[in-house]
Amino acid sequence: MTFREEKVVRIGLWVVFQAMFLIFVFPDFGIYRNDQQQIRACFVASCFALVSIVIIAPLLTRVSRVWRVLLLLMLAFPAWILYSVLRILDFVV
């Protein structure tokens, strides 16, 4: 597989993961529930965010500066989700 094909596959996987997150996890994320349900929702959200970061991060060293800026913007949403999870868990624990 060439790098261009790998880049397309990784970005496609990232888009699929973000869509799944927005459809299945995000509507329930941050809604007040009991602690056990809140921790489970935070765990699922952090898993989606970490997988998204793992998909995109290896591309950062092998692309041009323009693509690097775009990839960093793509990493901003999962990083924000991880930050939100840590803030929510701070209140729960």
N, C-alpha and C positions, 0 to 999 in steps of 0.2 A: 504494500500500500504506500503510495507516495504521500508526502507531507500535505499536499493540497487536499487529497482525499481524506486524510486523517483530520485535518482542520474542519472540513465540512461535516464529517461524522461527529466530531466533538461538539461543534456548535449546534448541530441538530439535536444531539443528546441533551445539551444544556437547555435548549428551548423546550424540549419535551418535559424535562424535570421542572422547569419553571412553570409550565402550564399545569402540570400535575399538582404542584405546590399551590398555585393560585386557585385551582378548582377544589382540591380535596382538603387542604390543610389551612390555608389562610383565612377562610371565613370563620373557622372555629378558633383561630389563634387570638389570644388576648381577651376572650370572653371569660368573665368571672365564673369559675366553677369551683368544685372542691379541690383540695390540694393534689390528690392523686390524679384526677383528670387533667389538671393544669400541667403537672409534671410530664404526663404522657404526651400532651400536645406540644410541649416545649421540646421533648425528646425527638418527636417526629419532625418538627420544624428544623431543629438543628441538624438532623440526619440529612434532610433535603438540602440544606445550605452547605453542609460539608461535602456532599457528593457533587454539588454544582461547582464548588471551588476546586475539587480534585479533577473534575473534567476539564476545566479551563486553565488552571494554573500551569500545567506543563507547556502550554503553547506560548507563554509569555517570553521565554528565552529564544524562541526560534522565529519570531515574526518581526515585521518592520515596526518603526515607531508609531505609525498611524494605527496599525492593528493593535499594538500594545495598549494604546490609549483606549481603543474600543473594548478590548478585553478587560481592562481595568474597570471600565464603566459596567461591563457585564458582571464583574465580581462585586460591585458595590451593593447590589440587592442582596445576595447571600450574606455578605458581611453585615449588612444592616439587620438581617434576620437573626444572625448569631448574637449581635449586640442586644437586640430586643429580648431574645431568649434569656440571656444573662441578667438583664434587668428584671424580667418577670420572675425568674428563679430567685433573685435577691429578695423579692417581696414574699415569695412562697415559703422559702426556707427560713 
